[in-house]
Amino acid sequence: MPFFVQIESNRKFALFWLVVSLAALVASFMLVRRQALKDAEPFWSPPLRRVTQALLPGFFVGFTVGAYHLLREEPSTVWLLALVWIIAYGCALHAAGFFMQRGIKLFGWAFVVGGCGVLLASPSWPHLQTSEAAHYLMGIFFGLLHLGYGVYLYFTEKQRAPS
């Protein structure tokens, strides 16, 4: 759980992570826009449209389940919410991977397999069914895995010649 705030209820957890994801999404689109301007290309290009259309179903599922947790306060199910977000994000990445380099599909599979693995392990390890575990899962999957993928891209992406 974030050390600076106590976020344990479904509503607070959903609100916190939905805001974080919205900030990340806006930052991503700003980076894409900056790159498009730098390359004198249109922002809403056909490739960006195809990738966005591939991502939308998974993102819509994640948003809907998050909104459900915002609107209803039930017994603590934030650990399930985190797993739904992880698996839906993996499915979205895999779908978008059909329009991108091969690594993004494998990255999507890491989210799907990891999320399903935690789900299957949770009956045996009840400490995975807590709000604290949910925060750690979000940090591991959406933080550490993305950092690892960034390192992978740094070493495998072809460097463009300076213009």
Backbone as CSV, one residue per row, in Angstrom:
resi,resn,N_x,N_y,N_z,CA_x,CA_y,CA_z,C_x,C_y,C_z
1,MET,0.856,-1.165,0.000,0.000,0.000,0.000,0.902,1.227,0.000
2,PRO,0.457,2.275,-0.675,1.284,3.476,-0.628,1.519,3.891,0.817
3,PHE,2.766,4.181,1.136,3.145,4.451,2.520,2.649,5.806,3.018
4,PHE,2.334,6.714,2.096,1.963,8.062,2.510,0.467,8.241,2.706
5,VAL,-0.345,7.295,2.299,-1.795,7.385,2.478,-2.346,6.010,2.844
6,GLN,-3.455,6.022,3.530,-4.153,4.776,3.867,-5.320,4.621,2.894
7,ILE,-5.156,3.748,1.926,-6.197,3.516,0.938,-6.606,2.058,1.044
8,GLU,-7.726,1.820,1.693,-8.155,0.446,1.891,-9.550,0.167,1.364
9,SER,-10.414,1.182,1.299,-11.774,0.922,0.831,-11.775,0.766,-0.687
10,ASN,-12.815,0.093,-1.170,-12.945,-0.109,-2.613,-12.985,1.227,-3.359
11,ARG,-13.770,2.169,-2.838,-13.904,3.472,-3.505,-12.578,4.210,-3.581
12,LYS,-11.892,4.289,-2.475,-10.621,5.026,-2.455,-9.582,4.345,-3.331
13,PHE,-9.522,3.017,-3.284,-8.574,2.274,-4.113,-8.862,2.532,-5.594
14,ALA,-10.135,2.384,-5.986,-10.513,2.581,-7.389,-10.226,4.009,-7.828
15,LEU,-10.577,4.986,-7.000,-10.339,6.382,-7.360,-8.849,6.669,-7.505
16,PHE,-8.053,6.223,-6.553,-6.610,6.456,-6.595,-5.999,5.896,-7.876
17,TRP,-6.269,4.621,-8.173,-5.633,3.985,-9.323,-6.240,4.429,-10.646
18,LEU,-7.522,4.814,-10.677,-8.094,5.373,-11.905,-7.444,6.720,-12.230
19,VAL,-7.200,7.542,-11.216,-6.527,8.828,-11.437,-5.092,8.599,-11.917
20,VAL,-4.395,7.647,-11.300,-3.029,7.334,-11.733,-3.030,6.867,-13.185
21,SER,-3.972,5.992,-13.550,-4.015,5.488,-14.928,-4.385,6.582,-15.919
22,LEU,-5.268,7.478,-15.529,-5.625,8.592,-16.412,-4.417,9.498,-16.650
23,ALA,-3.662,9.771,-15.594,-2.454,10.590,-15.744,-1.449,9.908,-16.676
24,ALA,-1.291,8.602,-16.537,-0.364,7.864,-17.405,-0.848,7.870,-18.849
25,LEU,-2.152,7.739,-19.057,-2.709,7.754,-20.403,-2.526,9.111,-21.064
26,VAL,-2.780,10.178,-20.326,-2.580,11.531,-20.858,-1.108,11.758,-21.194
27,ALA,-0.219,11.343,-20.319,1.220,11.491,-20.576,1.630,10.711,-21.825
28,SER,1.091,9.518,-22.001,1.413,8.717,-23.185,0.966,9.423,-24.462
29,PHE,-0.247,9.946,-24.457,-0.727,10.644,-25.648,0.073,11.923,-25.913
30,MET,0.517,12.578,-24.858,1.353,13.774,-25.060,2.688,13.399,-25.701
31,LEU,3.270,12.264,-25.288,4.520,11.804,-25.899,4.314,11.450,-27.370
32,VAL,3.206,10.790,-27.674,2.902,10.442,-29.059,2.700,11.714,-29.877
33,ARG,1.997,12.684,-29.311,1.764,13.958,-30.011,3.086,14.670,-30.282
34,ARG,3.965,14.706,-29.277,5.262,15.363,-29.447,6.072,14.689,-30.550
35,GLN,6.054,13.359,-30.571,6.785,12.630,-31.606,6.190,12.908,-32.984
36,ALA,4.862,12.971,-33.076,4.211,13.257,-34.352,4.582,14.652,-34.844
37,LEU,4.592,15.630,-33.951,4.978,16.986,-34.341,6.437,17.029,-34.790
38,LYS,7.291,16.328,-34.079,8.717,16.292,-34.411,8.942,15.695,-35.796
39,ASP,8.160,14.662,-36.124,8.305,13.993,-37.416,7.413,14.594,-38.502
40,ALA,6.732,15.687,-38.193,5.825,16.373,-39.134,4.765,15.411,-39.673
41,GLU,4.209,14.595,-38.783,3.161,13.648,-39.144,1.876,14.045,-38.420
42,PRO,0.736,13.609,-38.933,-0.518,13.905,-38.224,-0.580,13.106,-36.928
43,PHE,-1.163,13.718,-35.907,-1.265,13.043,-34.616,-2.189,11.837,-34.706
44,TRP,-3.389,12.032,-35.232,-4.386,10.971,-35.275,-4.227,10.195,-36.582
45,SER,-3.094,9.554,-36.713,-2.738,8.821,-37.927,-3.459,7.471,-37.957
46,PRO,-3.525,6.849,-39.131,-4.160,5.520,-39.215,-3.531,4.496,-38.261
47,PRO,-2.187,4.440,-38.099,-1.650,3.476,-37.129,-2.096,3.763,-35.688
48,LEU,-2.133,5.034,-35.295,-2.569,5.365,-33.939,-4.035,4.995,-33.751
49,ARG,-4.846,5.202,-34.780,-6.262,4.824,-34.699,-6.415,3.319,-34.508
50,ARG,-5.635,2.530,-35.260,-5.730,1.066,-35.143,-5.301,0.597,-33.754
51,VAL,-4.217,1.137,-33.239,-3.752,0.745,-31.905,-4.774,1.154,-30.854
52,THR,-5.313,2.355,-30.970,-6.321,2.826,-30.014,-7.553,1.937,-30.050
53,GLN,-8.000,1.557,-31.252,-9.167,0.675,-31.368,-8.879,-0.701,-30.758
54,ALA,-7.655,-1.170,-30.866,-7.297,-2.469,-30.271,-7.276,-2.382,-28.746
55,LEU,-6.834,-1.248,-28.203,-6.743,-1.078,-26.755,-8.103,-0.835,-26.096
56,LEU,-9.023,-0.226,-26.834,-10.275,0.233,-26.225,-11.095,-0.837,-25.512
57,PRO,-11.313,-2.038,-26.060,-12.139,-2.998,-25.301,-11.556,-3.346,-23.933
58,GLY,-10.269,-3.622,-23.861,-9.651,-3.935,-22.568,-9.708,-2.758,-21.613
59,PHE,-9.438,-1.563,-22.127,-9.500,-0.372,-21.283,-10.930,-0.109,-20.820
60,PHE,-11.907,-0.366,-21.702,-13.306,-0.158,-21.336,-13.720,-1.104,-20.213
61,VAL,-13.304,-2.367,-20.296,-13.589,-3.324,-19.227,-12.974,-2.831,-17.916
62,GLY,-11.705,-2.426,-17.965,-11.040,-1.930,-16.764,-11.731,-0.718,-16.176
63,PHE,-12.121,0.218,-17.039,-12.807,1.424,-16.563,-14.158,1.069,-15.941
64,THR,-14.894,0.172,-16.590,-16.223,-0.197,-16.100,-16.141,-0.868,-14.736
65,VAL,-15.216,-1.793,-14.568,-15.062,-2.466,-13.272,-14.584,-1.468,-12.215
66,GLY,-13.709,-0.539,-12.601,-13.274,0.501,-11.676,-14.423,1.411,-11.272
67,ALA,-15.252,1.798,-12.254,-16.412,2.653,-11.964,-17.394,1.926,-11.047
68,TYR,-17.567,0.643,-11.251,-18.437,-0.151,-10.380,-17.949,-0.070,-8.931
69,HIS,-16.646,-0.186,-8.735,-16.085,-0.115,-7.382,-16.162,1.299,-6.810
70,LEU,-16.184,2.300,-7.685,-16.362,3.677,-7.215,-17.787,3.899,-6.713
71,LEU,-18.742,3.294,-7.380,-20.145,3.551,-7.088,-20.713,2.686,-5.967
72,ARG,-20.131,1.521,-5.742,-20.666,0.597,-4.741,-19.593,0.245,-3.735
73,GLU,-19.948,0.316,-2.491,-19.014,-0.086,-1.431,-19.438,-1.469,-0.952
74,GLU,-18.636,-2.435,-1.302,-18.903,-3.816,-0.923,-17.780,-4.275,-0.004
75,PRO,-17.883,-5.489,0.507,-16.743,-6.001,1.269,-15.485,-5.907,0.408
76,SER,-14.372,-5.719,1.033,-13.129,-5.431,0.322,-12.833,-6.447,-0.779
77,THR,-12.978,-5.996,-1.996,-12.671,-6.815,-3.170,-11.638,-6.121,-4.046
78,VAL,-10.862,-5.219,-3.453,-9.895,-4.482,-4.265,-8.839,-5.392,-4.858
79,TRP,-8.543,-6.499,-4.197,-7.562,-7.425,-4.757,-8.081,-8.018,-6.069
80,LEU,-9.398,-8.279,-6.137,-9.979,-8.757,-7.397,-9.986,-7.660,-8.450
81,LEU,-10.271,-6.430,-8.032,-10.236,-5.307,-8.958,-8.846,-5.170,-9.570
82,ALA,-7.825,-5.264,-8.744,-6.450,-5.169,-9.245,-6.174,-6.270,-10.262
83,LEU,-6.623,-7.478,-9.983,-6.389,-8.583,-10.912,-7.162,-8.408,-12.220
84,VAL,-8.389,-7.910,-12.135,-9.151,-7.635,-13.364,-8.421,-6.584,-14.189
85,TRP,-7.934,-5.526,-13.541,-7.195,-4.495,-14.269,-5.937,-5.072,-14.919
86,ILE,-5.215,-5.903,-14.197,-3.978,-6.480,-14.722,-4.271,-7.362,-15.937
87,ILE,-5.271,-8.219,-15.821,-5.595,-9.140,-16.909,-6.188,-8.394,-18.103
88,ALA,-7.090,-7.440,-17.855,-7.682,-6.670,-18.963,-6.613,-5.851,-19.684
89,TYR,-5.677,-5.291,-18.939,-4.588,-4.524,-19.549,-3.719,-5.443,-20.407
90,GLY,-3.449,-6.642,-19.904,-2.676,-7.604,-20.691,-3.378,-7.960,-21.987
91,CYS,-4.686,-8.159,-21.931,-5.451,-8.446,-23.148,-5.401,-7.272,-24.120
92,ALA,-5.499,-6.053,-23.591,-5.438,-4.859,-24.449,-4.068,-4.740,-25.109
93,LEU,-3.003,-4.969,-24.345,-1.656,-4.907,-24.926,-1.471,-5.965,-25.998
94,HIS,-1.966,-7.151,-25.747,-1.837,-8.226,-26.729,-2.568,-7.856,-28.017
95,ALA,-3.763,-7.296,-27.885,-4.516,-6.884,-29.076,-3.785,-5.787,-29.838
96,ALA,-3.236,-4.818,-29.119,-2.498,-3.731,-29.772,-1.214,-4.255,-30.399
97,GLY,-0.695,-5.344,-29.883,0.544,-5.913,-30.391,0.460,-6.372,-31.828
98,PHE,-0.731,-6.566,-32.346,-0.863,-6.956,-33.749,-0.482,-5.818,-34.683
99,PHE,-0.366,-4.608,-34.153,0.003,-3.448,-34.966,1.359,-2.885,-34.555
100,MET,2.068,-3.601,-33.692,3.332,-3.094,-33.160,4.369,-4.216,-33.186
101,GLN,5.529,-3.936,-32.609,6.575,-4.954,-32.571,6.155,-6.140,-31.710
102,ARG,6.792,-7.285,-31.938,6.436,-8.540,-31.302,6.479,-8.457,-29.775
103,GLY,7.389,-7.718,-29.226,7.573,-7.679,-27.783,6.350,-7.239,-27.012
104,ILE,5.505,-6.412,-27.584,4.343,-5.907,-26.845,3.320,-7.021,-26.626
105,LYS,3.211,-7.956,-27.567,2.308,-9.088,-27.363,2.805,-9.974,-26.223
106,LEU,4.107,-10.188,-26.173,4.681,-10.975,-25.070,4.510,-10.249,-23.738
107,PHE,4.650,-8.931,-23.767,4.444,-8.121,-22.570,2.996,-8.262,-22.091
108,GLY,2.051,-8.237,-23.031,0.647,-8.449,-22.691,0.419,-9.814,-22.068
109,TRP,1.073,-10.835,-22.638,0.947,-12.175,-22.067,1.494,-12.230,-20.647
110,ALA,2.542,-11.484,-20.356,3.088,-11.463,-18.991,2.032,-10.975,-18.001
111,PHE,1.252,-9.972,-18.399,0.183,-9.464,-17.535,-0.927,-10.504,-17.378
112,VAL,-1.341,-11.119,-18.482,-2.429,-12.096,-18.433,-2.030,-13.304,-17.593
113,VAL,-0.870,-13.887,-17.889,-0.428,-15.076,-17.166,-0.140,-14.746,-15.694
114,GLY,0.513,-13.613,-15.451,0.802,-13.219,-14.070,-0.460,-12.976,-13.271
115,GLY,-1.411,-12.242,-13.844,-2.673,-11.977,-13.149,-3.463,-13.242,-12.883
116,CYS,-3.527,-14.133,-13.883,-4.238,-15.401,-13.692,-3.512,-16.278,-12.668
117,GLY,-2.199,-16.232,-12.674,-1.430,-17.002,-11.689,-1.706,-16.543,-10.279
118,VAL,-1.746,-15.228,-10.070,-2.054,-14.705,-8.732,-3.481,-15.082,-8.344
119,LEU,-4.403,-15.006,-9.288,-5.792,-15.374,-9.004,-5.888,-16.837,-8.567
120,LEU,-5.199,-17.721,-9.274,-5.225,-19.140,-8.925,-4.512,-19.428,-7.602
121,ALA,-3.495,-18.635,-7.267,-2.749,-18.834,-6.021,-3.461,-18.242,-4.811
122,SER,-4.395,-17.320,-5.028,-5.003,-16.589,-3.909,-5.760,-17.466,-2.908
123,PRO,-6.438,-18.556,-3.298,-7.075,-19.373,-2.249,-6.063,-20.007,-1.294
124,SER,-4.887,-20.349,-1.814,-3.862,-20.961,-0.968,-3.121,-19.930,-0.129
125,TRP,-3.054,-18.702,-0.609,-2.355,-17.629,0.095,-3.344,-16.501,0.378
126,PRO,-4.094,-16.579,1.471,-5.123,-15.568,1.747,-4.569,-14.150,1.899
127,HIS,-3.278,-14.003,2.205,-2.730,-12.643,2.332,-2.730,-11.924,0.972
128,LEU,-2.940,-12.656,-0.134,-3.067,-12.007,-1.446,-4.430,-11.338,-1.604
129,GLN,-5.367,-11.651,-0.724,-6.726,-11.119,-0.814,-6.927,-9.917,0.101
130,THR,-5.925,-9.045,0.168,-6.010,-7.850,1.011,-5.789,-6.608,0.163
131,SER,-6.192,-5.467,0.710,-5.967,-4.217,-0.020,-4.476,-3.910,-0.117
132,GLU,-3.718,-4.287,0.890,-2.276,-4.054,0.844,-1.649,-4.845,-0.305
133,ALA,-2.040,-6.108,-0.447,-1.525,-6.929,-1.543,-1.939,-6.346,-2.890
134,ALA,-3.146,-5.780,-2.956,-3.616,-5.189,-4.209,-2.714,-4.032,-4.638
135,HIS,-2.308,-3.201,-3.692,-1.404,-2.093,-4.018,-0.054,-2.618,-4.497
136,TYR,0.449,-3.641,-3.834,1.722,-4.218,-4.261,1.610,-4.825,-5.656
137,LEU,0.495,-5.500,-5.923,0.294,-6.066,-7.260,0.278,-4.966,-8.322
138,MET,-0.413,-3.876,-8.028,-0.458,-2.761,-8.981,0.950,-2.199,-9.199
139,GLY,1.705,-2.043,-8.129,3.067,-1.524,-8.242,3.980,-2.461,-9.011
140,ILE,3.848,-3.758,-8.750,4.700,-4.732,-9.438,4.365,-4.784,-10.923
141,PHE,3.086,-4.943,-11.241,2.707,-5.103,-12.646,2.801,-3.799,-13.422
142,PHE,2.235,-2.720,-12.890,2.200,-1.474,-13.655,3.428,-0.604,-13.435
143,GLY,4.220,-0.919,-12.434,5.443,-0.160,-12.188,6.672,-0.925,-12.630
144,LEU,7.005,-1.985,-11.907,8.232,-2.730,-12.190,8.246,-3.380,-13.567
145,LEU,7.132,-3.991,-13.965,7.116,-4.618,-15.290,7.297,-3.592,-16.407
146,HIS,6.705,-2.403,-16.237,6.891,-1.366,-17.255,8.337,-0.865,-17.283
147,LEU,8.936,-0.732,-16.126,10.351,-0.349,-16.097,11.207,-1.409,-16.780
148,GLY,10.924,-2.666,-16.500,11.651,-3.752,-17.152,11.451,-3.754,-18.655
149,TYR,10.231,-3.493,-19.100,9.955,-3.438,-20.534,10.665,-2.245,-21.175
150,GLY,10.742,-1.143,-20.444,11.484,0.015,-20.943,12.956,-0.305,-21.148
151,VAL,13.552,-1.044,-20.222,14.952,-1.471,-20.362,15.083,-2.383,-21.581
152,TYR,14.131,-3.313,-21.728,14.127,-4.214,-22.889,14.089,-3.403,-24.187
153,LEU,13.201,-2.414,-24.257,13.099,-1.586,-25.466,14.374,-0.794,-25.710
154,TYR,14.979,-0.302,-24.656,16.198,0.486,-24.788,17.285,-0.317,-25.495
155,PHE,17.390,-1.587,-25.147,18.458,-2.402,-25.712,18.077,-3.091,-27.022
156,THR,16.796,-3.188,-27.338,16.404,-3.914,-28.544,15.883,-3.027,-29.663
157,GLU,15.409,-1.834,-29.346,14.859,-0.960,-30.386,15.990,-0.394,-31.230
158,LYS,15.748,-0.362,-32.530,16.755,0.209,-33.435,16.838,1.706,-33.197
159,GLN,18.050,2.174,-33.036,18.271,3.597,-32.807,18.111,4.347,-34.128
160,ARG,17.330,5.412,-34.103,17.166,6.235,-35.300,18.361,7.153,-35.443
161,ALA,18.699,7.355,-36.680,19.803,8.286,-36.955,19.321,9.696,-36.643
162,PRO,20.171,10.514,-36.013,19.760,11.889,-35.723,19.501,12.659,-37.008
163,SER,18.469,13.503,-36.988,18.144,14.268,-38.206,18.685,15.666,-38.144
